[in-house]
Structures are given as structure tokens and as C-alpha cells.
Amino acid sequence: MRALAAALALVAAPAFGETVTAARFSAPTERYPHAVLGDAIEYGELEIDTDRGRTVRIVLPEARVFEDVEPRLADVDGDGAPEVVVVESDAARGARLSIYGPDGLIAATPPIGTRFRWLAPVGIADLDGDGAIEIAYVDRPHLAKTLRVWRFSDGTLTQVGASEGFTNHRIGEPDIGGGLRDCGEGIEMIVASRNWRTVMAVRFTAGALISRPIGPYDGRVSFERALNCAF
């Protein structure tokens, strides 16, 4: 209990059955000088609005920050209401992907393990059609360039797929490229090849990540064309 209390603080008592309606980062800070997203500003707090008119404020300890573009709202547990998915980074252990709700932390991946090591989310969906939700991200898009898929089930995130050779972010870019698309034949992850020459479509099928090149990479417009099924 002491560790949990140190990890986050909740303003107002949690309530059963609340629905997340919005989320945002707050409390900008320079205490984690990584600047992977183009500046030294990260965030120390996550504010979650609910349908009961409450704002839950999650305050990270001094050793951690939210190192992300924005919170993502997605129904991860299949109950019809969204959770909040974010990237947070630890001063000693690097980034992890975390899921929060009105009652606080729900689940998280293990941190990468080293300071100034980051991950860039790709998307959140039932990627293989089995009824469970998967979350995909590129682990260290500037170094390891490994696409990882995690499944949320029974309150836990479990890695179910990984493949090297992909990226979706360059150091200093303020956004994350690529995403998910469905052009009529199932969900595909859209990322770039590790050398940024090719746009890649990746499927998660039967526990395997199957990739194929779909066009040349020529800046962010290439991702936009791919996400719009233009190639």
C-alpha cells in the first residue's frame, strides 16, 4: 500500500461505475530532460474527467513523468466504457505503457529498463479478432525499433507478439506517425521500415506479426495516404 500511495495520488475518493469522459496532461515539468518529443517539457499529472462531474487527478512521484503526446481514450477491458492509455517514463528505468481509470492505475507493461529509453504507441484494437483488446507500440523507435503487441485480459497486460525492423518516430518530432487502418480485410498496423524508406502494413494473426511493404515513405503524407487506404 505504501508503494501505491507513493506512486500516485487521487484527488477525491474513487467511485464505482464511473465513466471516463475526457483526459489531459497537466503540471508541466522539466525534471526528466529527455526531449524526445522536441522540447524538455513533460507532465507530472494526469487529469481524468468522469460522467459524475468529478476530475480525478493522478500525480506521479518525482522520479516519473508522462512522456507522451496526449492521453488516449479506448475501451481496453470491453465493458463499453473507455480507459486512459498513456506513456510514462521513470528516471532510472525508462518508459512503460500504462492504463488508468477513475480508480487509478489498472495495468502497465514493464519499463524498458534504462533511463531515456522510450516507446511510441501505434494503436489499440482487437487486432486478431479474438475478442480481446491488444495494444501495439514501437519499443525504442530510434534504437531497438521493435514492434510489440500486448493483450489486455483479466486486468493484466501480456506480450503476445514482437518483431524487429519498424519505427514510427524520429527524435525531436512532436507527434507519433502511423496508426491503425481497416481497408476491408481486417485491421493493419501502419508503421515505417527501420530505415524510413518504406511504409509497412503489419497484421497480427495467430500470434504472429506479418508485414508487407505498401509504398515509399516520403514524409507524414505517406502515413496519411496509407491510413486512408490510398495504397
C-alpha positions in Angstrom: 0.0 0.0 0.0 2.9 2.4 0.8 4.3 1.9 -2.7 1.0 2.5 -4.4 0.4 5.7 -2.3 3.8 6.9 -3.3 3.3 6.2 -7.0 0.1 8.2 -7.4 -2.3 10.4 -5.5 -6.0 10.5 -6.2 -8.0 13.7 -5.6 -11.5 12.7 -4.4 -12.3 9.1 -3.5 -12.8 6.6 -6.3 -16.4 5.7 -7.1 -17.8 2.5 -8.6 -19.2 2.6 -12.1 -17.9 6.0 -13.2 -17.2 6.5 -16.9 -14.2 8.4 -18.3 -15.3 11.3 -20.5 -12.0 13.1 -21.1 -8.4 13.2 -20.0 -5.5 15.5 -20.3 -1.9 16.0 -19.0 -1.1 18.8 -16.6 1.7 20.1 -14.3 4.3 20.6 -17.0 7.8 19.9 -15.7 11.4 19.7 -16.9 12.5 17.2 -14.3 13.1 14.4 -17.0 15.4 16.1 -19.6 15.0 13.6 -22.4 13.3 15.9 -25.0 12.4 13.0 -27.3 9.3 14.9 -28.4 11.2 18.1 -29.3 11.3 20.0 -26.0 12.2 19.5 -22.3 8.6 19.7 -21.2 6.9 16.6 -19.9 4.0 16.3 -17.4 3.7 15.3 -13.8 -0.1 14.8 -13.6 -3.0 13.2 -15.5 -6.5 14.6 -15.1 -9.4 12.3 -15.8 -13.0 13.7 -16.1 -15.9 11.4 -15.4 -19.6 11.4 -16.1 -20.3 12.2 -12.5 -18.7 15.6 -12.8 -15.5 14.6 -11.0 -12.0 15.2 -12.0 -9.6 12.6 -10.8 -6.0 13.9 -10.6 -3.2 11.3 -10.8 0.1 12.8 -9.5 3.3 10.9 -10.4 6.2 10.8 -8.0 9.2 13.0 -8.7 11.0 10.1 -10.4 8.3 9.7 -13.1 6.7 11.8 -15.8 4.1 11.3 -18.5 6.3 11.4 -21.7 3.6 11.4 -24.4 1.7 13.4 -27.0 -1.7 13.1 -25.3 -3.8 10.6 -23.3 -5.7 8.0 -25.5 -9.2 7.0 -24.6 -10.1 3.4 -25.5 -12.3 0.6 -24.2 -9.5 -1.7 -23.2 -11.5 -4.1 -21.0 -14.6 -4.5 -23.2 -17.1 -3.1 -20.7 -18.3 -0.4 -23.1 -16.5 2.5 -21.3 -13.1 3.9 -22.1 -9.9 3.7 -20.1 -6.9 6.1 -20.5 -3.8 4.8 -22.1 -0.5 6.7 -21.7 3.3 6.5 -21.9 5.1 7.3 -18.6 8.8 7.3 -18.0 10.9 6.6 -15.0 14.2 8.5 -14.3 16.1 5.2 -13.8 14.0 2.6 -15.8 12.7 4.4 -18.9 9.3 4.2 -20.4 6.3 1.9 -19.9 2.8 1.9 -21.3 0.1 2.4 -18.6 -3.7 2.1 -18.4 -5.6 4.3 -16.0 -9.2 4.7 -14.9 -11.1 6.7 -12.4 -9.8 4.4 -9.6 -6.2 4.8 -10.6 -3.7 2.5 -12.3 -5.3 -0.6 -13.9 -2.3 -2.2 -15.6 1.1 -1.4 -17.1 3.9 -3.0 -19.1 7.3 -3.5 -17.5 9.5 -0.4 -18.0 12.1 -0.8 -20.8 14.8 -0.8 -18.1 17.1 2.1 -18.8 16.9 5.9 -18.4 16.0 7.8 -21.6 14.5 4.8 -23.4 11.1 5.4 -24.8 8.2 3.7 -26.6 5.8 5.1 -29.2 2.2 3.7 -29.4 0.7 2.5 -32.7 -2.9 1.7 -31.7 -5.4 0.0 -29.6 -7.9 -2.6 -31.0 -8.8 -6.2 -31.3 -6.0 -6.8 -33.7 -6.6 -10.5 -34.4 -10.4 -10.8 -34.0 -10.3 -13.0 -30.9 -12.5 -10.6 -28.8 -9.6 -9.3 -26.6 -8.1 -5.9 -27.0 -4.4 -5.5 -28.0 -2.2 -2.5 -27.6 0.7 -2.1 -30.1 3.7 0.1 -29.7 7.2 0.5 -31.1 9.8 -0.2 -28.4 12.6 2.3 -28.7 11.7 3.6 -32.2 15.2 5.2 -32.5 17.2 2.2 -31.3 15.7 -1.2 -31.0 12.9 -0.5 -33.5 10.8 -3.4 -32.2 7.0 -3.6 -32.8 5.4 -5.2 -29.7 1.8 -6.3 -29.2 0.3 -6.6 -25.7 -3.1 -8.2 -24.9 -5.2 -6.9 -22.0 -7.0 -9.8 -20.2 -8.2 -10.3 -16.6 -6.7 -7.0 -15.6 -3.2 -7.8 -16.9 -1.2 -6.8 -20.0 0.7 -9.8 -21.6 3.0 -9.6 -24.5 1.7 -11.7 -27.4 3.8 -10.6 -30.3 7.1 -8.9 -31.2 9.0 -8.2 -34.4 12.1 -6.1 -35.2 12.6 -3.6 -38.0 9.9 -1.0 -37.6 9.7 2.6 -36.4 7.1 5.4 -36.2 9.0 8.3 -34.7 12.2 10.3 -35.1 13.9 12.1 -32.2 12.5 15.6 -31.9 9.2 15.1 -33.7 6.3 16.4 -31.7 3.9 13.7 -32.9 3.9 9.9 -33.5 3.4 8.7 -37.0 1.3 5.8 -38.4 -1.6 4.1 -36.7 -4.3 1.5 -37.4 -6.4 1.1 -40.5 -9.0 -1.3 -41.8 -9.4 -1.3 -45.6 -11.9 -4.1 -45.6 -9.7 -7.0 -44.9 -9.1 -6.6 -41.2 -7.0 -4.3 -39.0 -3.4 -3.4 -40.0 -0.8 -1.5 -38.2 0.8 1.2 -40.3 4.5 2.0 -39.5 7.7 2.7 -41.3 10.6 0.4 -42.1 13.6 0.8 -39.8 15.4 2.9 -42.4 12.4 5.2 -43.1 12.3 4.2 -46.8 9.1 2.2 -46.9 5.6 2.3 -45.4 4.8 -1.1 -43.9 1.4 -2.7 -43.1 1.6 -5.2 -40.3 -1.1 -7.8 -39.3 -1.3 -9.7 -36.1 -2.6 -13.1 -36.9 -2.4 -16.4 -35.0 0.2 -14.9 -32.7 2.5 -13.8 -35.5 3.3 -10.3 -36.9 3.1 -10.5 -40.7 4.4 -7.4 -42.5 4.4 -6.2 -46.1 5.6 -3.0 -47.9 2.8 -0.9 -49.3 4.5 2.2 -50.6 7.5 4.5 -50.3 7.9 6.7 -47.3 8.0 10.4 -48.2 7.1 12.2 -45.0 4.0 12.3 -42.9 1.8 12.5 -46.0 2.8 8.9 -46.7 1.3 7.7 -43.5 -1.9 9.7 -44.2 -2.3 8.0 -47.6 -1.8 4.6 -46.0 -4.3 5.3 -43.2 -6.8 6.4 -45.8 -6.3 3.2 -47.8 -4.7 5.1 -50.8 -2.0 2.5 -51.0 
